[in-house]
Structure formats: structure tokens, C-alpha cells
């Protein structure tokens, strides 16, 4: 399969070559709860071959023409839906109109993994979950809780909408070529009632401003917002951003915008 393959560094290609790991990843997903499955970067089909039975529910998003041709030749007897585009530039309302329980799945390119998360958050109304491979360091940032050095913008924004967990770690030895980092499989499930009863645009601004100066107290990092003096006396403004939970950020937004807490 890989004799004549030259992985493309600019695409962050690291092909999964361990069948047991491929099966383990696939077996960790309950595909029945979704009405559309989108595999990002299927490459040489290491995961695809184990989910091919999902039929019309399955769409493959692959930007690499060589991989697209390989998939077409390998699965010639399947009516595969292959979208030869950059996932980050996809317009969900056009490509996946009518689907509201979408699963994002795959061995994601490390060089765009954080951007994939932000793309998912932008389309959280229709994306119900994710199971995929990330660099371990990025995975730890996604699932991190308050009072942890890994806790930041990625943690808070993801956990506003999704319950997240690391399922298991993966050694570099199961890839071609071997990456210089460890990997982790992340599971994300959309929250049923995320309790985001606040100004979401302001919430986003508060999260970004807070973590831009993560060592400062909230009252200092949010000076640009010109907050009412009476409000800023609240004890929540004495904390640093990494000390605030996801719900604390929502409550903070409600206070600043004078919404009911």
C-alpha cells in the first residue's frame, strides 16, 4: 500500500498502518446515532474500509488528488461520496443541507487540527459529535479543565457546546511516516442543554481577551470593554481566566451585558 507513496508534509500526512488501531478507533463509535458521517482526510482508507458499510451516510473529504484516485481505485465497487475540497473551506449549508446529526471522524492532519475544531464550533448546530485523532498536546488542551496550564481558548470554546474526553493514546509507531509526537483519540458529544443564555458574540470576545493576558486578573484583561464600575467590583473579576469554568464565563458575560444571571 505504501511502497510508492511519498507523504506530503505540507498536508501533514501521516498514514495509519496498524489494523488493530484502525479497528479500535472505529469500534469506539456508535455510528447509528448520526445521519451523516464525514471522514476528514481518509488518505489510503485505513479507517474508511471499516466504515464503508455506512453507505450513503458516509462522505469523504480529501484534498489530496493522489489519495482521491487511490480511494476510487480501491473502492471501485462502492458508490463513494468523495468531496475533493479543503474541509476548512466547506460550506456546510451547501454540502450537507438537510443533515442535523453529523459526525466528524478521522485521522486529522496535525497542522490544521485546531482549525478543524473551530470549524466544528462554527457549525455546532448540525455537528452532533466528533471522534478523531489529534496530536496529544492539542487533545489535552481540548479536554483540559480549569486550574491547568493547558486550559485556554480551545478548552473553553469547545466545552461550551460539547462534552469531551480522551479515549486513548496512540504511539508514533503505528504511522507512516512516524510523527515526532504522540497522538490521542478524542470523543466529542454535543451537549443537550448547553445553557448559553447570553450574548454569544460578547462571550467570544471575553474569552479571547481574557486568555490573551492569561496571567492577569479578569478586570485588567477586560479593560477594553469599558465595564460599569459597579459590576467590575464583583469578586469574579479578581480571578485569572484559567481559574474560571465554562459556566463562569457565561455568568461573566451575563453580568457585563446586564442580563439575568
C-alpha positions in Angstrom: 0.0 0.0 0.0 2.8 2.4 0.8 5.7 1.2 -1.4 5.4 4.1 -3.8 3.8 6.7 -1.5 5.6 10.0 -0.8 3.7 11.6 2.1 3.1 15.3 1.6 4.5 17.3 4.5 2.5 20.4 3.6 -0.7 18.4 4.1 0.5 16.9 7.4 0.1 13.4 6.0 0.9 10.5 8.5 -0.8 7.4 7.3 -2.2 4.9 9.8 -0.8 1.5 9.2 -1.9 -0.6 12.2 -5.0 -2.6 11.5 -5.7 -3.2 15.2 -5.6 0.6 16.0 -7.9 1.3 13.0 -10.4 -1.2 14.3 -10.2 0.1 17.8 -10.9 3.7 16.6 -13.9 2.5 14.6 -15.2 0.3 17.4 -15.3 3.3 19.7 -18.1 5.0 17.7 -21.8 4.4 17.7 -22.5 5.3 14.1 -26.2 4.6 14.4 -26.9 7.9 16.3 -25.8 10.0 13.3 -27.5 10.7 9.9 -24.3 11.8 8.2 -20.7 10.7 8.8 -17.9 12.9 7.4 -14.4 11.4 7.4 -11.7 14.1 7.0 -8.5 13.1 5.3 -9.2 9.4 4.6 -5.8 9.1 2.8 -5.3 5.4 1.9 -8.5 4.3 3.5 -7.1 2.8 6.8 -10.3 3.8 8.6 -12.6 4.1 5.5 -12.5 0.3 4.8 -14.0 -0.4 8.3 -16.9 2.2 7.9 -17.7 1.5 4.2 -20.9 -0.3 5.3 -22.3 3.1 6.4 -23.3 3.5 2.7 -25.0 6.8 1.8 -24.4 8.2 5.3 -20.7 8.4 4.6 -18.9 11.3 2.9 -15.1 11.5 2.5 -13.4 14.9 2.4 -10.0 14.6 0.9 -7.9 17.5 -0.6 -5.0 15.3 -2.0 -5.7 14.2 -5.5 -3.4 11.1 -5.2 -5.4 9.9 -2.3 -8.7 10.5 -4.1 -7.5 8.4 -7.0 -6.3 5.7 -4.7 -9.7 5.6 -2.9 -11.6 5.5 -6.2 -9.5 2.6 -7.4 -9.5 0.7 -4.1 -13.2 1.0 -3.5 -14.2 0.9 -7.2 -17.3 -1.3 -6.4 -18.6 1.2 -3.9 -20.6 4.4 -4.7 -18.4 6.6 -2.6 -19.2 10.2 -2.0 -15.8 11.8 -2.2 -15.6 15.6 -1.8 -12.3 16.8 -3.2 -12.0 20.0 -1.2 -10.4 21.7 1.8 -12.5 20.8 4.8 -11.9 24.2 6.3 -13.4 25.9 3.3 -16.5 23.7 3.1 -19.9 25.4 3.4 -22.0 23.0 5.4 -25.3 24.6 4.4 -24.4 23.7 0.7 -22.6 20.4 1.0 -24.6 18.9 3.8 -28.0 20.6 3.6 -30.7 18.8 5.5 -28.4 16.9 7.9 -28.6 17.9 11.6 -26.8 14.9 13.3 -23.4 15.0 11.7 -20.4 13.1 13.0 -16.9 14.4 12.1 -14.5 11.4 12.0 -10.9 10.6 11.1 -7.2 10.7 11.4 -6.9 14.5 11.2 -3.8 16.3 9.7 -2.0 17.7 12.8 -1.2 21.0 11.0 -4.9 22.0 10.9 -6.3 20.2 13.9 -7.1 23.3 16.0 -8.7 24.9 12.9 -10.9 21.8 12.5 -12.2 22.3 16.0 -13.1 25.9 15.3 -14.8 24.9 12.1 -16.9 22.4 14.0 -17.8 25.1 16.6 -18.9 27.4 13.8 -21.3 24.6 12.6 -22.3 23.2 16.0 -26.0 23.5 15.2 -25.6 20.5 12.8 -22.5 18.7 14.1 -23.6 16.3 16.8 -20.2 14.8 17.6 -16.6 14.0 16.7 -14.3 11.1 17.1 -10.8 11.7 15.7 -7.1 11.7 16.1 -5.2 14.7 17.3 -1.6 15.4 18.5 -1.7 14.5 22.2 -0.7 18.1 23.2 -3.7 19.5 21.3 -6.0 16.8 22.7 -5.0 17.7 26.2 -5.8 21.4 25.5 -9.3 20.5 24.2 -10.3 18.4 27.3 -8.4 20.5 29.9 -10.3 21.7 33.0 -9.7 25.0 35.0 -6.6 25.5 37.0 -4.5 23.7 34.5 -1.8 25.2 32.2 -3.4 23.5 29.2 -6.7 25.3 29.8 -7.4 28.0 27.3 -9.5 29.4 24.5 -9.7 26.0 22.8 -10.8 24.3 26.0 -13.5 26.8 26.9 -15.0 27.3 23.4 -15.2 23.5 22.8 -16.6 22.7 26.2 -19.3 25.4 25.8 -21.0 23.2 23.2 -19.6 19.6 23.7 -18.8 17.1 26.4 -15.2 16.0 25.6 -12.9 13.2 26.6 -9.7 11.4 25.5 -10.5 7.8 24.7 -6.9 6.5 24.4 -3.4 7.5 23.3 -1.6 6.2 20.2 2.1 5.6 19.7 4.0 7.1 16.7 5.0 3.6 15.7 1.6 2.9 14.0 2.1 5.6 11.3 4.0 6.1 8.1 6.0 8.2 8.3 6.3 8.2 12.1 5.4 11.6 13.6 7.6 13.1 16.3 4.7 13.4 18.7 2.2 11.1 20.4 -1.4 11.1 19.3 -4.7 10.8 21.1 -8.2 9.9 20.1 -10.8 12.5 21.2 -14.5 12.0 21.6 -16.9 15.0 21.5 -20.6 14.8 22.0 -22.9 17.8 21.7 -24.5 18.9 25.0 -28.3 18.6 25.0 -28.8 21.8 27.0 -25.6 23.9 26.8 -27.1 26.7 28.9 -25.7 29.6 26.8 -28.3 32.2 27.8 -26.1 35.1 27.0 -24.7 37.3 24.2 -22.6 34.8 22.3 -20.6 37.4 20.4 -19.7 39.1 23.7 -18.9 35.8 25.2 -16.5 35.0 22.4 -14.8 38.4 22.9 -14.5 37.9 26.6 -12.9 34.5 26.2 -10.4 35.8 23.7 -9.4 39.0 25.7 -9.1 37.0 28.9 -6.7 34.4 27.6 -4.6 36.9 25.6 -3.3 38.0 29.0 -3.9 34.8 30.9 -1.6 35.8 33.9 -3.6 39.0 34.6 -6.8 39.2 36.6 -10.0 39.4 34.5 -10.7 43.0 35.5 -7.4 44.0 33.9 -7.6 41.9 30.7 -11.2 43.2 30.0 -10.4 46.9 30.4 -11.2 47.4 26.6 -14.8 46.6 27.3 -15.3 49.7 29.5 -17.3 47.8 32.1 -19.6 49.5 34.6 -17.7 50.2 37.9 -20.5 48.6 40.0 -20.3 45.4 38.0 -16.5 45.1 38.0 -16.4 45.1 41.8 -17.8 41.6 41.7 -15.3 39.0 43.1 -15.4 37.1 39.8 -13.2 39.8 38.3 -10.4 39.0 40.8 -9.7 35.7 39.1 -7.4 34.8 36.3 -9.0 33.3 33.2 -7.6 29.8 33.9 -9.5 29.8 37.2 -12.9 30.2 35.6 -15.1 27.3 34.5 -17.1 27.3 31.3 -20.2 28.3 33.2 -18.3 31.1 34.9 -17.5 32.6 31.5 -21.2 32.5 30.7 -22.1 34.1 34.0 -19.4 36.8 33.5 -20.9 37.6 30.1 -24.4 37.9 31.6 -23.1 40.3 34.2 -21.3 42.5 31.8 -24.2 42.7 29.4 -26.7 43.2 32.4 -28.6 40.1 31.5 -30.2 37.9 34.3 -27.7 35.6 35.9 
